[in-house]
Amino acid sequence: MKEKEQTPSALYRKYRPHTFDEVLNQEHIVTVLEGAIKKKSIPHALLFTGSRGTGKTTVARIFAQAIGASDIDIYEIDAASNRGIDDIRALRDAVHTLPYESAYKVYIIDEVHMLTKEAFNALLKTLEEPPAHAVFILATTEADKLLDTITSRCQVFRFRAPSREMLRDVVINVAKKEKFKIGTDAADLIAVAADGAFRDALGILQKVIMASGGASIEADEVAMIIGAPKSKLLADVVASLHEKDATKGLSAIAEAFESRVDMKLFGKLLIERVRAVILVRHTKNAELLTQFGEDDQKQLKQYAEDSSSPLNSHLLLRLLETVSVIGGTHLPQLPLELAVIELTTEK
């Protein structure tokens, strides 16, 4: 009988940190947590806040294990699915029973801001008078939705989103471990699309590896797979803004849309190019262009050296406003089209 093939594990799970030493970009948090463990001063309630995919739940698991909690005494609760008063009452009753085989019972409550008001009040009572063996780690992407009374009873840790450069390096390193070669430009595209999330970066990389026909891939193929625009289309829009040529810009946007490019991602990448032009013009630091391909560097450097170019802070601000509303209309290309028309026709 043929053995059933195993489904490959998700890369973000496979390469998830298992120790504090492996955690990236959160040194300010790791230092405090390790200090608390060394001093045997374990807080009974911690609040981890930050954008998605920055490692909140992962660090919570590492901390739980570091204070000696075994798997059987670590409880993970998704507040999005268990958000009612009855769920929290059940937790409140269970928390008073002793751990099975550890000094602590650790409750990791993910997306805690999703709890109902009644559930919050029930949780608050537990946080006010927790048993000595209980440790609560609350994780959320929206700390502003939490009651002040909850936040005030926790030690708050704010997770930083990784930089684009850090995400790019992670993508390249993980690809190498997977025996897959990916160019710097291609990895950079994935980093931009990941929007500050380690988990998303590795999820996109896995999609790229699965879709690729070989053991390596370049930027244009990555662009096609993830819905990013080809470099030429971005270059054409930048040129249209510099030359005040609406036709060229509108044509590039139309081609991008017809190619099923993610228009919000298109806008973000466009902003990066205009920003680079402005920064190089004012800092004279051409190294800021090294993230772009050779042809793009030449184009952007030329525009940066032209002090009369309309690629300025006013134009960049208009593009920022444009990208913020993409997705709010049934025609996702429309905000970019209007911006190009406005910016190429204004005097």
Number of C-alpha atoms within 10 A of each C-alpha: 3 4 5 6 6 6 6 8 10 14 19 19 12 11 14 16 17 14 14 19 9 10 18 16 16 19 14 12 19 18 11 12 20 15 13 14 15 11 8 10 10 14 16 21 22 20 24 24 22 18 17 19 21 24 25 24 20 18 23 24 23 16 21 24 18 15 19 16 21 18 14 12 21 19 15 15 18 15 23 15 12 17 21 18 18 13 16 22 15 10 17 17 10 10 19 15 12 16 18 12 13 17 16 23 28 31 22 24 23 22 23 25 22 20 24 17 15 14 19 22 17 19 18 17 12 20 20 13 9 17 16 12 16 22 22 22 27 26 25 23 19 15 19 11 12 16 14 10 13 18 17 11 16 18 13 18 19 15 21 19 20 19 16 20 14 17 26 23 16 18 25 21 15 19 21 12 10 13 11 16 19 23 13 18 17 21 27 23 22 27 28 21 24 21 20 21 23 25 21 20 26 25 18 21 26 21 16 22 20 10 13 16 9 10 12 14 18 15 22 16 16 27 20 15 16 20 19 26 29 18 17 13 20 22 19 18 24 24 19 22 25 19 15 22 19 21 14 18 26 21 16 20 26 16 13 21 18 9 14 14 22 20 24 21 20 23 22 18 19 22 21 12 21 22 20 21 26 22 18 19 20 11 9 13 11 16 10 16 19 10 14 17 13 10 11 18 20 13 14 24 19 13 22 23 15 13 12 10 16 18 23 18 13 10 18 19 12 15 21 14 12 20 21 13 14 20 15 9 10 8 11 17 22 18 22 23 18 13 21 27 18 16 21 18 12 7 7
